[in-house]
Amino acid sequence: MEKKRKFADDLDQGETHPEEESGRDINQYDSLHDKWNDIQEAYLEKHLELETEDLVFEGGGFGGLLEKIAEIQGKTVKEVRTEIETW
């Protein structure tokens, strides 16, 4: 059974990435933010309710962006985060 890799921005201070039992890299991204940078165009294509302007970072940083997307989509931040993680 594979363990789900945690992104760096999900880890508590001092916590490290769990070892992959299979020894293969199942995720090429070091952080959820890195993954977001790679998939945001495809995400916009799938979620037509979002505009490019909605994806601009404001005072809340990446967490604020997730909150904004969640609010527009009527989802929780956790749901949005999970969708990006599993993209």
Contacts in CASP RR format, 6 or more apart in sequence:
PFRMAT RR
TARGET T0000
AUTHOR 0000-0000-0000
METHOD contacts of the structure
MODEL  1
MEKKRKFADDLDQGETHPEEESGRDINQYDSLHDKWNDIQEAYLEKHLEL
ETEDLVFEGGGFGGLLEKIAEIQGKTVKEVRTEIETW
1 21 0 8 1.000
2 20 0 8 1.000
2 21 0 8 1.000
2 22 0 8 1.000
2 26 0 8 1.000
3 18 0 8 1.000
3 19 0 8 1.000
3 20 0 8 1.000
3 21 0 8 1.000
5 17 0 8 1.000
5 18 0 8 1.000
5 20 0 8 1.000
5 26 0 8 1.000
5 27 0 8 1.000
6 15 0 8 1.000
6 17 0 8 1.000
6 18 0 8 1.000
7 29 0 8 1.000
7 30 0 8 1.000
7 31 0 8 1.000
7 32 0 8 1.000
7 35 0 8 1.000
7 85 0 8 1.000
8 17 0 8 1.000
8 30 0 8 1.000
8 31 0 8 1.000
8 32 0 8 1.000
9 31 0 8 1.000
9 32 0 8 1.000
9 33 0 8 1.000
9 62 0 8 1.000
10 32 0 8 1.000
11 17 0 8 1.000
20 26 0 8 1.000
27 35 0 8 1.000
29 35 0 8 1.000
29 38 0 8 1.000
32 62 0 8 1.000
32 81 0 8 1.000
32 84 0 8 1.000
32 85 0 8 1.000
33 62 0 8 1.000
35 84 0 8 1.000
35 85 0 8 1.000
35 87 0 8 1.000
36 43 0 8 1.000
36 62 0 8 1.000
36 65 0 8 1.000
36 84 0 8 1.000
39 84 0 8 1.000
39 87 0 8 1.000
40 55 0 8 1.000
42 87 0 8 1.000
43 50 0 8 1.000
43 84 0 8 1.000
43 87 0 8 1.000
44 50 0 8 1.000
44 52 0 8 1.000
44 55 0 8 1.000
47 73 0 8 1.000
49 72 0 8 1.000
49 73 0 8 1.000
50 69 0 8 1.000
50 72 0 8 1.000
50 73 0 8 1.000
54 68 0 8 1.000
54 69 0 8 1.000
54 72 0 8 1.000
55 65 0 8 1.000
55 69 0 8 1.000
57 64 0 8 1.000
57 65 0 8 1.000
58 64 0 8 1.000
58 65 0 8 1.000
58 68 0 8 1.000
60 67 0 8 1.000
63 77 0 8 1.000
66 77 0 8 1.000
66 80 0 8 1.000
66 81 0 8 1.000
67 77 0 8 1.000
69 75 0 8 1.000
69 80 0 8 1.000
70 76 0 8 1.000
70 77 0 8 1.000
70 79 0 8 1.000
70 80 0 8 1.000
73 80 0 8 1.000
END
